[in-house]
C-alpha cells in the first residue's frame, strides 16, 4: 500500500485485529524497488498467540517519529508461515 501523510507527527502502523500471524514493514516511497532494502524504516510481527503491548496500547506497532506532512511511504504486509 502506498500513501502520503496529511499531517506532521508520529506514524503508527499496526495489524491489530488480524486473526493470522503476520509481518508489517514500512519503507520510504522510492522510485526504484531495488532501493527498498536501504529505505526500510521499521517492521513488526504480530503473533496472535503472543501479543506484546506497546507504550501506546497497540500490539506490536511500527512507530516512526518525526514524520512531516506530505511524506510518502510504502507498507507491505504478509502472513507468516503460509497464513
C-alpha positions, 0 to 999 in steps of 0.5 A, a space after each residue: 500500500 502506498 500513501 502520503 501523510 496529511 499531517 506532521 507527527 508520529 506514524 503508527 502502523 499496526 495489524 491489530 485485529 488480524 486473526 493470522 500471524 503476520 509481518 508489517 514493514 514500512 519503507 520510504 516511497 522510492 522510485 526504484 524497488 531495488 532501493 527498498 532494502 536501504 529505505 526500510 524504516 521499521 517492521 513488526 510481527 504480530 503473533 496472535 498467540 503472543 501479543 506484546 503491548 506497546 507504550 501506546 496500547 497497540 500490539 506490536 506497532 511500527 512507530 516512526 517519529 518525526 514524520 512531516 506532512 506530505 511524506 510518502 511511504 510504502 507498507 507491505 504486509 504478509 502472513 507468516 508461515 503460509 497464513 
